[in-house]
Amino acid sequence: MGNYPNGIGIVKLMGRHSGFIASHSALSSGDVDLVIVPEVKVDLPLCFAHLHKRLLEKGHAVVVVSEGSLGEMVEGEEGEVDQSGNKVLPPVGVWLQKKMKSYFEEQSLPTTIKYIDPSYIIRSCPANSADSMYCAMLGQNAVHGALAGFSAVSVGLVNNRMVFIPMALIDQHSPRHMNPNGRTWERVLVSTSQVRTIFLLLKLFVIF
C-alpha cells in the first residue's frame, strides 16, 4: 500500500526505431495511461499534465516508453556502440523518471515513481500451441525452400499463407515504423485517454 495513492510505474520496452511492442503491450494490458513511442513527437509538459489528471482520477498511473523514444531530449554518449554494433541508446527510462519526479514536486503532489526495465524477459514467455505450430510451419517451409534451391529468402506468413520473401525486399523496408496516423496508435490514444489531450490541442488551435 506504500505506492498508493499516487503511485506511478514506468516500464521501458524494446523498440529502438518503432513503437509496436509498446503499443501492443499497452493495448493488451488495458491499464496503461501514457505510451511514448519513437514515431510520435512528445510534448512532455502535456504528457505530465495528462498523468497528473489520471492520478487524480485513479490514484495511480502506468507509463510505457519505447527505448528509442525521446532520443533528442535525453543526454547520452554520442557515437558509442554496443558489442553488436548498434548505437547505444540513452537511458530514457531513468531520465523520464527524474523529469517526472521534478514535475510532481513542483506541483506539490507527493508521488512514488517506480522504474521497470524487463528487457529480454518479455521474450521469455512459454510458447503456446499457436506459437509451436507457427514455428513448425516456418521450419518445414525453410527446408522445402532449401531443397527447391531457393537462397537469400526468408520464410513468413502473409495473408495466412506461408511464403518466401526475398531478403532484399526485407532490407528495403527495414526498420519498420508504426504509422502515427494508423489504427493501432489510434486505439492506444483511446485506451490511455491520451486522445483527450489531442482534442484539447485542437480546440486551442481553433480558438486562437
DONUVO-918262 format. One record per residue (C-alpha): residue number from 1; chain; x, y, z. Coordinates in pm, 1 decimal. Layout:
# DONUVO-918262
+-----+--------+----------+----------+----------+
| num | cadena |     east |    north |       up |
+-----+--------+----------+----------+----------+
| NUM |      A |        X |        Y |        Z |
...
+-----+--------+----------+----------+----------+
***
This chain:
# DONUVO-918262
+-----+--------+----------+----------+----------+
| num | cadena |     east |    north |       up |
+-----+--------+----------+----------+----------+
|   1 |      A |      0.0 |      0.0 |      0.0 |
|   2 |      A |    305.7 |    225.8 |     19.6 |
|   3 |      A |    274.4 |    312.3 |   -350.8 |
|   4 |      A |    -91.9 |    411.6 |   -328.2 |
|   5 |      A |   -222.5 |    670.2 |   -378.7 |
|   6 |      A |    -21.1 |    849.1 |   -648.2 |
|   7 |      A |    198.5 |    557.6 |   -744.0 |
|   8 |      A |    344.2 |    571.5 |  -1095.9 |
|   9 |      A |    507.0 |    280.1 |  -1277.1 |
|  10 |      A |    736.6 |    345.0 |  -1574.2 |
|  11 |      A |    801.6 |     41.8 |  -1795.5 |
|  12 |      A |   1067.8 |     66.1 |  -2066.3 |
|  13 |      A |   1020.3 |   -180.9 |  -2350.8 |
|  14 |      A |   1220.0 |   -271.7 |  -2659.6 |
|  15 |      A |   1163.4 |    -51.8 |  -2962.2 |
|  16 |      A |   1476.0 |    110.0 |  -3099.3 |
|  17 |      A |   1302.2 |    254.8 |  -3406.9 |
|  18 |      A |    935.3 |    172.5 |  -3361.8 |
|  19 |      A |    662.2 |    155.8 |  -3100.8 |
|  20 |      A |    495.9 |   -172.0 |  -3198.8 |
|  21 |      A |    589.7 |   -355.9 |  -2877.6 |
|  22 |      A |    498.5 |    -63.8 |  -2651.6 |
|  23 |      A |    166.4 |     -5.6 |  -2825.7 |
|  24 |      A |     54.4 |   -368.5 |  -2834.4 |
|  25 |      A |    165.9 |   -422.0 |  -2473.3 |
|  26 |      A |    -39.4 |   -122.5 |  -2363.5 |
|  27 |      A |   -344.8 |   -243.7 |  -2555.1 |
|  28 |      A |   -319.2 |   -596.4 |  -2416.3 |
|  29 |      A |   -276.1 |   -466.6 |  -2061.1 |
|  30 |      A |   -564.2 |   -220.3 |  -2061.0 |
|  31 |      A |   -419.9 |    -43.5 |  -1754.3 |
|  32 |      A |   -169.5 |    189.7 |  -1923.0 |
|  33 |      A |   -222.3 |    566.8 |  -1904.3 |
|  34 |      A |     58.8 |    700.8 |  -2122.3 |
|  35 |      A |    252.9 |    548.6 |  -2413.0 |
|  36 |      A |    561.6 |    714.1 |  -2560.7 |
|  37 |      A |    693.9 |    583.7 |  -2894.0 |
|  38 |      A |    965.7 |    697.1 |  -3139.8 |
|  39 |      A |    719.6 |    774.8 |  -3420.7 |
|  40 |      A |    524.4 |   1038.7 |  -3228.2 |
|  41 |      A |    671.4 |   1371.9 |  -3120.0 |
|  42 |      A |    636.5 |   1418.4 |  -2745.8 |
|  43 |      A |    533.8 |   1727.4 |  -2554.4 |
|  44 |      A |    648.3 |   1640.9 |  -2201.4 |
|  45 |      A |    451.7 |   1915.4 |  -2018.8 |
|  46 |      A |    131.2 |   1789.9 |  -2183.9 |
|  47 |      A |    221.2 |   1429.9 |  -2101.7 |
|  48 |      A |    285.3 |   1514.7 |  -1737.7 |
|  49 |      A |    -35.9 |   1716.5 |  -1718.0 |
|  50 |      A |   -220.5 |   1413.9 |  -1856.0 |
|  51 |      A |    -59.0 |   1189.5 |  -1592.6 |
|  52 |      A |   -149.6 |   1441.3 |  -1322.7 |
|  53 |      A |   -512.3 |   1418.7 |  -1428.3 |
|  54 |      A |   -502.6 |   1038.9 |  -1432.2 |
|  55 |      A |   -354.4 |   1030.8 |  -1082.8 |
|  56 |      A |   -638.6 |   1245.2 |   -953.1 |
|  57 |      A |   -890.7 |   1017.0 |  -1126.8 |
|  58 |      A |   -744.2 |    674.5 |  -1046.9 |
|  59 |      A |   -488.0 |    720.4 |   -771.8 |
|  60 |      A |   -217.8 |    553.1 |   -979.5 |
|  61 |      A |    -76.2 |    553.5 |  -1333.2 |
|  62 |      A |    127.9 |    333.5 |  -1566.9 |
|  63 |      A |    363.7 |    467.9 |  -1833.8 |
|  64 |      A |    509.1 |    259.8 |  -2117.9 |
|  65 |      A |    803.1 |    402.9 |  -2311.8 |
|  66 |      A |    994.4 |    258.6 |  -2608.2 |
|  67 |      A |   1370.4 |    251.0 |  -2562.3 |
|  68 |      A |   1424.4 |    462.7 |  -2876.0 |
|  69 |      A |   1189.6 |    742.1 |  -2770.3 |
|  70 |      A |   1287.1 |   1094.3 |  -2660.3 |
|  71 |      A |   1631.8 |   1049.6 |  -2814.7 |
|  72 |      A |   1687.2 |   1418.7 |  -2884.5 |
|  73 |      A |   1585.3 |   1518.3 |  -2532.1 |
|  74 |      A |   1784.7 |   1260.8 |  -2338.2 |
|  75 |      A |   2154.5 |   1314.0 |  -2287.7 |
|  76 |      A |   2370.5 |   1020.1 |  -2393.5 |
|  77 |      A |   2709.1 |    921.5 |  -2532.1 |
|  78 |      A |   2742.0 |   1022.0 |  -2896.9 |
|  79 |      A |   2876.3 |    756.2 |  -3133.7 |
|  80 |      A |   2904.4 |    481.6 |  -2871.2 |
|  81 |      A |   2807.0 |    132.5 |  -2996.4 |
|  82 |      A |   2746.5 |   -198.4 |  -2821.7 |
|  83 |      A |   2906.5 |   -537.9 |  -2894.1 |
|  84 |      A |   2655.5 |   -597.9 |  -3173.7 |
|  85 |      A |   2743.8 |   -271.3 |  -3346.4 |
|  86 |      A |   2418.4 |    -99.6 |  -3254.8 |
|  87 |      A |   2418.8 |    257.8 |  -3129.3 |
|  88 |      A |   2395.8 |    271.0 |  -2750.9 |
|  89 |      A |   2067.6 |    435.6 |  -2662.1 |
|  90 |      A |   2046.9 |    691.2 |  -2380.9 |
|  91 |      A |   1880.8 |    582.4 |  -2052.8 |
|  92 |      A |   1535.6 |    708.3 |  -2144.5 |
|  93 |      A |   1355.2 |    538.6 |  -1854.6 |
|  94 |      A |   1579.9 |    678.0 |  -1581.5 |
|  95 |      A |   1575.9 |   1022.4 |  -1744.6 |
|  96 |      A |   1196.6 |   1019.8 |  -1766.3 |
|  97 |      A |   1168.6 |    914.6 |  -1403.1 |
|  98 |      A |   1380.2 |   1212.0 |  -1290.4 |
|  99 |      A |   1185.6 |   1460.4 |  -1503.9 |
| 100 |      A |    856.1 |   1321.8 |  -1379.3 |
| 101 |      A |    967.8 |   1341.3 |  -1017.5 |
| 102 |      A |   1068.3 |   1707.5 |  -1060.3 |
| 103 |      A |    734.0 |   1791.1 |  -1222.3 |
| 104 |      A |    522.3 |   1645.7 |   -941.9 |
| 105 |      A |    743.0 |   1805.3 |   -677.5 |
| 106 |      A |    674.2 |   2141.8 |   -841.1 |
| 107 |      A |    302.6 |   2057.2 |   -834.0 |
| 108 |      A |    330.9 |   1973.1 |   -461.2 |
| 109 |      A |    184.7 |   1629.9 |   -529.1 |
| 110 |      A |    370.3 |   1352.1 |   -341.5 |
| 111 |      A |    426.1 |   1053.4 |   -571.5 |
| 112 |      A |    609.6 |    723.1 |   -569.0 |
| 113 |      A |    764.6 |    654.1 |   -909.5 |
| 114 |      A |    895.1 |    305.6 |   -985.5 |
| 115 |      A |   1102.5 |    226.4 |  -1294.4 |
| 116 |      A |   1099.3 |   -122.3 |  -1450.6 |
| 117 |      A |   1321.5 |   -244.9 |  -1734.7 |
| 118 |      A |   1216.1 |   -602.8 |  -1818.0 |
| 119 |      A |   1449.7 |   -608.8 |  -2119.9 |
| 120 |      A |   1456.4 |   -953.0 |  -2283.8 |
| 121 |      A |   1232.8 |  -1107.4 |  -2017.1 |
| 122 |      A |    937.0 |  -1021.2 |  -2240.8 |
| 123 |      A |   1076.7 |  -1273.3 |  -2492.4 |
| 124 |      A |   1091.1 |  -1547.5 |  -2229.3 |
| 125 |      A |    723.4 |  -1643.8 |  -2209.9 |
| 126 |      A |    643.1 |  -2013.1 |  -2264.5 |
| 127 |      A |    526.9 |  -2093.4 |  -2617.6 |
| 128 |      A |    157.6 |  -2167.4 |  -2658.5 |
| 129 |      A |      3.1 |  -2404.3 |  -2913.2 |
| 130 |      A |    -21.3 |  -2133.4 |  -3181.5 |
| 131 |      A |    348.6 |  -2046.0 |  -3133.7 |
| 132 |      A |    451.9 |  -2411.6 |  -3162.6 |
| 133 |      A |    251.1 |  -2466.1 |  -3479.7 |
| 134 |      A |    385.1 |  -2145.2 |  -3637.6 |
| 135 |      A |    745.5 |  -2240.1 |  -3561.2 |
| 136 |      A |    689.7 |  -2587.2 |  -3707.4 |
| 137 |      A |    548.7 |  -2433.9 |  -4027.5 |
| 138 |      A |    844.6 |  -2195.4 |  -4053.2 |
| 139 |      A |   1094.3 |  -2479.1 |  -4012.6 |
| 140 |      A |    918.3 |  -2709.2 |  -4258.4 |
| 141 |      A |    893.0 |  -2442.4 |  -4527.3 |
| 142 |      A |   1254.3 |  -2335.1 |  -4475.6 |
| 143 |      A |   1357.2 |  -2692.3 |  -4554.6 |
| 144 |      A |   1124.4 |  -2702.6 |  -4856.8 |
| 145 |      A |   1278.8 |  -2378.7 |  -4985.0 |
| 146 |      A |   1633.9 |  -2506.3 |  -4942.0 |
| 147 |      A |   1555.5 |  -2834.3 |  -5121.3 |
| 148 |      A |   1391.3 |  -2636.3 |  -5402.6 |
| 149 |      A |   1710.1 |  -2435.3 |  -5449.8 |
| 150 |      A |   1593.5 |  -2101.8 |  -5312.3 |
| 151 |      A |   1850.2 |  -1874.5 |  -5146.8 |
| 152 |      A |   1857.1 |  -1523.2 |  -4999.5 |
| 153 |      A |   1496.5 |  -1559.3 |  -4884.0 |
| 154 |      A |   1311.5 |  -1569.1 |  -4555.0 |
| 155 |      A |   1000.3 |  -1767.7 |  -4469.3 |
| 156 |      A |    696.2 |  -1582.3 |  -4339.9 |
| 157 |      A |    319.4 |  -1584.1 |  -4306.9 |
| 158 |      A |    144.1 |  -1339.9 |  -4542.1 |
| 159 |      A |   -236.3 |  -1335.1 |  -4575.8 |
| 160 |      A |   -248.2 |  -1668.9 |  -4391.3 |
| 161 |      A |    -12.8 |  -1834.8 |  -4643.5 |
| 162 |      A |    348.2 |  -1940.8 |  -4590.6 |
| 163 |      A |    561.5 |  -1758.9 |  -4848.4 |
| 164 |      A |    926.1 |  -1697.9 |  -4938.0 |
| 165 |      A |   1020.9 |  -1331.5 |  -4901.1 |
| 166 |      A |   1338.6 |  -1204.5 |  -5075.0 |
| 167 |      A |   1589.7 |  -1069.3 |  -4821.4 |
| 168 |      A |   1645.3 |   -765.5 |  -5045.2 |
| 169 |      A |   1278.1 |   -674.8 |  -5004.2 |
| 170 |      A |   1302.3 |   -713.4 |  -4626.1 |
| 171 |      A |   1613.4 |   -494.3 |  -4612.7 |
| 172 |      A |   1443.0 |   -234.2 |  -4828.5 |
| 173 |      A |   1163.6 |   -190.7 |  -4573.9 |
| 174 |      A |   1374.2 |   -222.2 |  -4258.6 |
| 175 |      A |   1344.6 |    -92.4 |  -3996.2 |
| 176 |      A |    965.5 |    -82.4 |  -3997.3 |
| 177 |      A |    785.6 |    206.8 |  -3836.6 |
| 178 |      A |    441.3 |    224.4 |  -3685.6 |
| 179 |      A |    205.1 |    461.1 |  -3862.1 |
| 180 |      A |    138.3 |    751.8 |  -3620.1 |
| 181 |      A |   -188.3 |    813.2 |  -3806.3 |
| 182 |      A |   -288.1 |    446.6 |  -3820.8 |
| 183 |      A |   -544.4 |    242.1 |  -3633.1 |
| 184 |      A |   -300.3 |     89.5 |  -3382.5 |
| 185 |      A |   -190.2 |    426.5 |  -3248.3 |
| 186 |      A |   -548.8 |    549.6 |  -3260.6 |
| 187 |      A |   -651.1 |    258.6 |  -3038.2 |
| 188 |      A |   -366.4 |    340.7 |  -2798.8 |
| 189 |      A |   -482.6 |    702.2 |  -2770.1 |
| 190 |      A |   -835.7 |    593.5 |  -2686.8 |
| 191 |      A |   -723.3 |    319.6 |  -2446.0 |
| 192 |      A |   -495.4 |    553.0 |  -2249.1 |
| 193 |      A |   -720.5 |    860.2 |  -2275.7 |
| 194 |      A |   -428.8 |   1045.1 |  -2432.9 |
| 195 |      A |   -677.7 |   1131.0 |  -2705.3 |
| 196 |      A |   -830.5 |   1388.2 |  -2469.3 |
| 197 |      A |   -504.1 |   1580.4 |  -2478.6 |
| 198 |      A |   -512.6 |   1579.0 |  -2859.3 |
| 199 |      A |   -868.7 |   1712.8 |  -2859.9 |
| 200 |      A |   -764.6 |   1987.4 |  -2617.9 |
| 201 |      A |   -486.5 |   2094.2 |  -2852.4 |
| 202 |      A |   -726.1 |   2103.4 |  -3147.0 |
| 203 |      A |   -965.7 |   2324.9 |  -2951.4 |
| 204 |      A |   -684.0 |   2563.8 |  -2863.8 |
| 205 |      A |   -583.2 |   2591.3 |  -3229.7 |
| 206 |      A |   -942.6 |   2665.8 |  -3325.8 |
| 207 |      A |   -976.4 |   2934.3 |  -3056.2 |
| 208 |      A |   -654.8 |   3112.9 |  -3145.3 |
+-----+--------+----------+----------+----------+
***
